[in-house]
Amino acid sequence: MPKRFSRVVFWICFQLIISTGVSQSCLPEGIIFTTQSQIDSFPIIYPGCTYIEGFVEITGDSIDNLFGLEQIDSIGGDLSFGENEIMSALNGLEGLHKVGGGLYIYQNEKLEGLSELQNLSSVNTLFVLENDQLQDFNGLQKISTLDRLIVAYNPSLKSVLGLDSLGIVSRVFSINDNDSLENLGGISEITFVGESFNISDNAILSELACKINCDTIHGNFAIVNNPMLISINGINGITTIEGSFRIQNNHSLESISALLKLRKAGEWINDGAIISGNSSLSSLHGLDSLERCGDILIISSNAISDLSGLEKLSYIYRNIEISNNPYLTDLSALNNLSHAIGIRVKNNDSLTSLAGLDNIPGSMLQNLSIAGNERLSHCHTQTICEYLLDPFRPPWIINNSVGCNSVEEIEDSCIFTDISYSSIGDQIVLSPNPTSSYIKVENHGRAEIIQIELFNTSGNRVQCSYKSGRMEISLLPEGIYIARITTDIGIIRKKIIKL
């Protein structure tokens, strides 16, 4: 075969390969574009390359279009486009179908939309940060699954329209600091969130208007610092939050009723639930199914008058704090709470009683703070009185009303509460009871009895003894008396009926 004819055949075959669009890959190490000439020369240097195996980084103010990348349909690594002050659209990326890594769009002064990404159906992470003119996400309708969604500091972003198909976010869902964002109505339904869910610092966000219909948040949940947010309707299916649970500083928030299915919050040891700084929130209804909290439950700086909605709460791993609620008068909804190791009740101006904190064993508590509740006069609940029996766990009690203003004042009222310090209460026996003539004091334990005092219902001491044995009470009037028994390891109180 003549050489000239062979060259002609080779040239024809080469052109056929190009014209039939056989995919070719290139650049496994990735590529960085910083000038328009680099974009324009790409199809010349890499003819037929439709798949860039590595990352693609596009950055620089001299780039005004991406037409040189029209042949690209897939990128194996990350695609980032940022720090551009010229381009208002991503013209040239219309053929892109897949990004194996993340899509990072950041610090673009004039970028208004993402409609050129209309064929993109697969991407790992969507990171949209500091794009001054970006309006929405139209163009991303084919994306249904993300590892992370992070949308922040886009001052012109009015909606998240375009994320209609998004249903699964396997790690982080975060939308924060978008000053023009009014709602999340562009998201139809999220059915899974992995590590964290965060909606925060969106200046005019007034409603969610989307469905977060996943059963479990496998990490942290935060709706924080959204001053115009009125309701969180749309978050209707969550039953468990494994990490921290925070609803804070949403000053217009009126209702959390959307959380009606939530049963557990703050499952992890170092996490808990915080509902604070919501100055329009007048009710905790919505937490009606909540049974357990993790490290701490803080109810602070809200407009609530009672804790209705917490009637099913029975377990807090560590501490409960109720503070700075100016209209709170009643804690009785906590009557089912039976586990906590710390109680802090502070600066609740209208609170008059701690009734409701009755069923946590006082011996379980490790710390107690009751301070700055100017009308609080009733503190002698079963739990508080039991705690005060132990001299080795000094509480912080100060600046409350008369009756609750010191340990001594509360102890005086505790005289009429039948309680026992758990480690010795069963070892000291008073019998017979009821009685008409005497009481026999028997010590079956190792605690040393220091003093036995008998008080009438007016709080007056009517008899005193300094040893075990028989105590004559035949001359006392009929009625109910309280025996206060001081030992070397604690105090117990027992009720006596004189016939």
C-alpha positions in Angstrom: 0.0 0.0 0.0 1.5 3.4 -0.9 2.6 5.5 2.1 0.6 8.5 1.0 -2.6 6.3 0.9 -1.8 4.9 4.4 -1.5 8.5 5.8 -4.8 9.4 4.3 -6.5 6.4 5.9 -5.0 7.2 9.3 -6.2 10.8 9.1 -9.7 9.7 8.1 -9.9 7.2 11.0 -8.6 9.8 13.5 -11.3 12.3 12.4 -14.0 9.6 12.6 -12.9 8.9 16.2 -13.3 12.6 17.1 -16.5 13.0 15.3 -18.2 10.0 16.9 -17.5 11.4 20.3 -15.7 8.5 21.9 -15.0 9.5 25.5 -11.4 10.1 26.5 -10.0 10.8 29.9 -7.1 13.1 30.8 -5.4 14.9 33.7 -5.5 12.3 36.5 -3.5 14.8 38.6 -6.1 17.6 38.0 -5.8 21.1 36.6 -6.0 24.7 37.7 -7.3 27.5 35.4 -6.4 31.0 36.3 -6.6 32.8 32.9 -9.1 32.9 30.1 -6.4 31.8 27.6 -6.0 28.5 29.6 -9.7 27.9 29.3 -9.7 28.7 25.6 -6.8 26.5 24.8 -8.1 23.4 26.7 -9.9 21.8 23.6 -6.7 22.4 21.6 -4.3 20.8 24.1 -6.7 18.0 25.1 -8.9 17.3 22.1 -11.6 14.7 22.7 -11.1 14.7 26.5 -14.5 14.6 28.1 -13.5 13.2 31.5 -11.0 14.9 33.7 -9.9 12.3 36.2 -8.5 14.7 38.8 -9.8 17.9 40.3 -10.7 21.1 38.4 -10.0 24.5 40.0 -11.2 27.7 38.2 -10.2 31.0 39.8 -9.2 34.4 38.7 -10.7 37.7 37.6 -9.6 37.5 34.0 -11.9 34.5 33.3 -15.2 35.7 31.6 -16.5 32.5 30.1 -16.1 28.7 30.3 -16.9 27.8 26.7 -13.5 26.1 26.3 -14.8 23.4 28.7 -17.9 22.5 26.7 -16.6 19.1 25.9 -16.3 18.0 29.6 -19.1 15.8 30.9 -17.4 14.3 34.0 -14.9 15.3 36.6 -13.4 12.7 38.9 -12.4 15.0 41.7 -13.6 18.3 43.0 -14.8 21.2 40.8 -14.3 24.6 42.3 -15.2 28.0 40.8 -14.3 31.0 42.9 -12.9 34.5 43.4 -14.3 35.8 40.2 -15.6 39.4 39.8 -16.7 39.2 36.1 -18.9 36.2 35.3 -22.7 36.2 36.0 -23.3 32.6 34.7 -21.4 29.4 34.2 -21.7 29.3 30.4 -19.7 26.4 29.1 -20.6 23.8 31.8 -23.9 22.8 30.2 -22.6 19.3 29.3 -21.4 18.4 32.8 -23.2 15.4 34.2 -21.0 14.2 37.1 -18.6 15.5 39.7 -17.0 12.8 41.7 -15.9 15.1 44.5 -17.4 18.3 45.7 -18.8 21.3 43.9 -17.4 24.4 45.5 -18.8 27.8 44.3 -17.4 30.6 46.4 -16.6 34.4 46.4 -18.0 35.2 43.0 -19.1 38.8 43.0 -21.5 38.8 40.0 -22.6 35.2 39.7 -26.5 35.2 39.6 -27.4 31.6 38.9 -26.5 28.0 38.3 -28.9 27.1 35.5 -26.0 26.0 33.2 -25.6 23.0 35.6 -29.0 21.7 34.5 -27.5 18.3 33.4 -25.5 17.7 36.6 -27.0 14.7 38.4 -24.2 13.5 40.6 -22.0 15.4 43.0 -20.6 14.5 46.5 -20.7 17.9 48.3 -22.4 21.2 47.4 -20.6 24.1 49.0 -21.9 27.6 48.1 -20.2 30.5 50.0 -20.0 34.3 49.6 -21.6 34.8 46.2 -22.9 38.3 46.3 -25.6 38.1 43.6 -26.6 34.5 43.6 -30.5 34.3 43.7 -31.3 30.6 43.9 -30.3 27.1 42.9 -32.2 26.6 39.7 -30.2 24.2 37.5 -29.6 21.6 40.3 -32.9 19.9 40.0 -31.3 16.5 39.1 -29.3 16.2 42.4 -31.0 13.9 44.8 -28.2 12.9 47.2 -25.4 14.8 48.8 -22.8 14.0 51.4 -22.7 17.7 52.6 -24.9 20.7 51.8 -23.3 24.0 53.0 -24.9 27.3 52.0 -23.6 30.4 53.7 -23.0 34.1 53.4 -24.9 34.6 50.1 -26.5 38.0 50.8 -28.9 38.0 47.7 -30.0 34.4 48.0 -33.8 34.5 48.2 -34.7 30.9 48.0 -33.3 27.4 47.6 -35.4 26.7 44.5 -33.6 24.1 42.4 -33.0 21.7 45.2 -36.4 20.1 44.6 -35.1 16.5 44.2 -32.7 16.6 47.2 -33.8 13.9 49.6 -30.7 12.5 51.3 -27.8 14.4 53.0 -25.6 11.8 54.4 -23.5 14.1 56.6 -24.0 17.8 57.0 -27.1 20.0 56.2 -26.2 23.6 56.9 -27.9 26.8 55.7 -26.6 29.9 57.5 -26.0 33.6 57.2 -28.0 34.2 54.1 -29.5 37.7 54.7 -32.2 37.6 52.0 -33.4 34.0 52.4 -37.1 34.0 53.2 -37.8 30.2 53.4 -36.6 26.8 52.4 -39.6 26.1 50.1 -37.4 24.9 47.2 -36.6 21.7 49.2 -39.5 19.2 48.8 -38.6 16.5 51.4 -35.4 15.5 53.2 -35.7 11.9 54.4 -32.2 11.4 55.9 -29.6 13.7 57.6 -26.4 12.2 59.0 -24.0 14.1 61.1 -25.8 17.5 61.6 -28.7 19.8 60.7 -28.1 23.5 61.0 -30.3 26.5 60.1 -28.8 29.6 61.7 -28.2 33.4 61.3 -30.6 33.9 58.4 -31.8 37.5 59.0 -35.3 37.4 57.4 -36.1 33.7 57.3 -39.7 33.5 58.5 -40.6 29.9 57.9 -39.1 26.6 56.8 -41.8 25.7 54.2 -40.1 22.4 53.5 -40.4 18.8 54.9 -37.6 17.4 57.1 -39.2 14.0 57.3 -36.4 11.8 58.7 -36.9 9.7 61.7 -33.4 10.2 63.3 -30.8 13.0 63.1 -27.6 11.1 63.6 -25.8 14.1 65.0 -26.5 17.7 66.0 -29.6 19.7 65.4 -29.6 23.5 65.6 -32.1 26.2 64.7 -30.3 29.3 66.0 -30.3 33.1 65.6 -33.0 33.4 63.0 -34.7 36.6 64.3 -37.8 36.6 62.0 -38.5 32.8 62.2 -42.1 32.3 63.4 -42.5 28.6 63.2 -40.6 25.4 62.4 -43.5 23.7 60.7 -42.1 21.1 58.3 -39.9 19.3 60.8 -42.6 16.7 61.5 -41.0 13.3 61.5 -38.0 13.5 63.9 -38.2 11.1 66.8 -34.5 11.0 67.8 -31.6 13.5 67.8 -28.4 11.7 68.8 -26.3 14.8 69.1 -27.0 18.2 70.7 -30.5 19.8 70.2 -30.6 23.6 70.1 -33.4 26.0 69.5 -31.9 29.4 70.5 -32.3 33.1 69.9 -35.1 33.0 67.4 -36.9 36.1 68.8 -40.1 35.7 66.7 -40.5 32.0 67.2 -44.0 31.3 68.5 -44.4 27.6 68.3 -42.3 24.4 68.3 -45.4 22.1 67.8 -43.7 20.5 64.7 -41.5 18.5 67.1 -44.4 16.6 68.5 -42.8 13.2 67.6 -39.5 13.9 69.3 -38.8 11.3 72.0 -35.0 11.6 72.6 -32.7 14.5 72.3 -29.0 14.6 73.1 -28.4 10.9 73.2 -24.6 11.3 73.4 -23.0 11.8 76.8 -21.7 15.3 76.1 -24.7 16.6 74.4 -28.1 17.8 75.5 -31.1 20.0 74.7 -31.1 23.8 74.9 -34.2 25.9 74.3 -33.3 29.5 75.1 -33.5 33.1 74.0 -36.8 32.7 72.1 -38.5 35.7 73.5 -41.8 35.1 71.8 -42.1 31.4 72.6 -44.9 31.1 75.2 -45.3 27.3 75.2 -43.2 24.1 75.1 -46.0 22.1 73.5 -44.4 20.2 70.8 -42.1 18.5 73.2 -45.0 16.4 74.5 -43.4 13.1 73.5 -39.9 13.9 74.9 -38.8 11.3 77.3 -35.0 11.5 77.5 -32.3 14.2 77.3 -28.5 13.7 77.3 -26.0 15.7 79.2 -28.2 18.7 80.0 -31.6 20.3 79.5 -31.6 24.1 79.5 -34.8 26.1 79.4 -33.8 29.8 79.5 -34.9 33.3 78.4 -38.2 32.3 76.9 -41.8 33.7 77.4 -43.2 30.6 78.9 -45.4 30.7 82.1 -45.1 26.9 82.8 -43.4 23.8 81.5 -46.4 22.2 79.9 -45.2 19.9 77.2 -42.6 18.2 79.4 -44.9 15.9 81.2 -43.3 12.8 79.7 -39.8 13.8 80.4 -38.3 11.2 82.9 -34.6 11.1 82.3 -31.8 13.7 82.0 -28.3 12.2 82.1 -26.8 15.1 84.0 -28.1 18.5 84.6 -31.4 20.5 84.3 -31.2 24.3 84.2 -34.2 26.6 84.3 -33.1 30.2 84.1 -34.0 33.7 83.1 -37.7 33.0 82.3 -39.4 36.1 83.5 -43.0 34.8 83.3 -42.4 31.3 84.6 -44.6 30.5 87.6 -44.9 26.7 87.6 -42.6 23.6 87.3 -45.3 21.0 88.0 -44.9 19.5 84.4 -41.6 18.0 85.6 -43.4 15.7 88.0 -42.4 12.7 86.0 -38.7 13.5 86.0 -36.9 10.9 88.1 -33.2 11.1 86.9 -30.8 14.0 87.0 -27.6 14.7 88.9 -27.8 18.5 89.0 -30.5 21.1 89.3 -30.0 24.8 88.6 -33.0 27.2 89.0 -31.9 30.8 88.5 -33.3 34.3 87.9 -36.9 33.3 87.2 -38.7 36.5 88.5 -42.2 35.1 88.8 -41.5 31.6 90.1 -42.9 30.9 93.5 -42.5 27.2 94.0 -40.3 24.2 93.1 -43.2 21.8 93.2 -42.6 19.4 90.3 -39.1 18.7 91.3 -40.2 16.0 93.7 -39.3 12.7 92.2 -35.6 12.8 91.6 -33.9 11.0 94.5 -32.0 13.6 96.6 -29.2 11.1 97.0 -28.7 11.1 93.2 -28.0 14.8 93.0 -24.4 16.0 93.0 -25.1 19.8 92.8 -27.9 22.2 93.5 -28.2 25.9 92.7 -31.3 28.0 93.5 -30.5 31.7 93.1 -32.0 35.0 92.0 -35.6 33.9 92.0 -37.1 36.9 93.8 -40.5 35.4 94.5 -39.5 31.9 95.2 -40.6 30.9 98.7 -41.5 27.2 98.4 -38.4 25.0 98.0 -39.0 22.2 100.4 -39.8 19.5 97.8 -39.0 15.9 98.5 -35.9 16.1 96.2 -34.5 19.2 97.7 -35.0 18.1 101.3 -33.3 14.8 100.7 -30.4 16.6 99.1 -29.9 18.8 102.1 -29.6 15.8 104.4 -26.1 15.3 103.1 -23.6 17.8 104.7 -20.9 16.9 102.2 -22.7 18.4 99.2 -23.1 22.1 99.9 -25.7 23.8 97.7 -25.7 27.3 96.3 -28.9 29.0 97.6 -29.1 32.8 97.6 -31.2 35.8 96.6 -34.6 34.1 96.7 -37.7 35.1 98.7 -38.2 34.3 102.4 -38.4 30.5 102.8 -35.9 29.8 100.1 -33.2 32.3 100.8 -30.8 30.1 102.6 -30.2 26.4 103.5 -31.4 27.0 107.0 -34.8 28.4 105.8 -35.4 25.5 103.5 -34.4 23.0 106.2 -36.8 24.6 108.6 -39.6 23.8 106.2 -38.2 20.4 105.4 -39.0 19.4 109.0 -42.5 18.6 107.9 -41.4 16.4 105.0 -41.0 12.8 105.8 -37.6 11.9 104.3 -34.5 9.8 105.1 -30.9 10.1 103.9 -30.8 6.9 101.9 -27.7 5.3 103.3 -28.9 5.4 106.9 -32.7 5.9 106.8 -33.5 2.2 106.9 -31.0 1.6 109.7 -32.6 3.8 112.3 -36.0 2.6 113.4 -38.7 4.4 115.5 -41.3 2.2 117.1 -44.1 1.8 117.9 -45.6 4.3 115.5 -48.4 5.4 116.0 -47.9 5.5 119.8 -49.6 6.9 122.9 -46.7 6.9 125.4 -43.2 6.4 124.1 -40.9 6.0 121.1 -38.1 3.5 121.0 -35.1 4.6 118.9 -33.1 1.6 117.6 -29.9 2.0 115.6 -29.1 -1.0 113.4 -26.3 0.6 111.5 -22.8 2.1 112.0 -23.9 5.7 112.0 -23.4 7.4 115.4 -26.5 9.2 116.6 -25.6 12.6 117.9 -29.0 14.2 118.6 -32.7 13.4 118.4 -35.1 16.3 118.2 -38.9 16.3 118.2 -40.8 19.1 116.4 -44.6 19.9 116.4 -46.4 21.0 113.2 -45.7 24.7 114.1 -42.0 24.0 113.8 -41.3 24.3 117.6 -38.9 21.9 119.2 -40.8 20.1 122.0 -38.3 17.5 123.0 -34.6 16.6 122.6 -32.4 13.6 123.4 -28.7 12.8 122.8 -28.7 9.1 122.6 -30.6 6.1 121.3 -33.2 4.4 123.5 -36.6 5.2 124.8 -38.1 8.7 124.4 -41.2 9.4 126.6 -43.9 11.4 124.8 -46.9 10.6 126.9 -47.4 14.2 128.1 -47.4 15.6 124.5 -50.8 16.5 122.9 -52.1 14.2 120.3 -51.1 15.0 116.7 -48.3 14.7 114.2 -44.6 15.2 115.1 -41.4 15.2 113.2 -38.3 13.4 114.6 -35.1 14.9 113.3 -32.2 12.5 113.9 -28.7 13.9 113.4 -25.9 11.4 112.9 -22.2 11.7 112.1 -22.8 11.0 108.4 -26.1 12.8 107.8 -29.6 13.7 109.0 -32.8 11.8 108.7 -36.4 12.9 109.4 -39.3 10.7 110.3 -42.9 11.3 111.0 -44.5 10.2 114.3 -48.2 10.0 115.1 -49.1 10.6 118.8 -52.4 9.0 119.8 
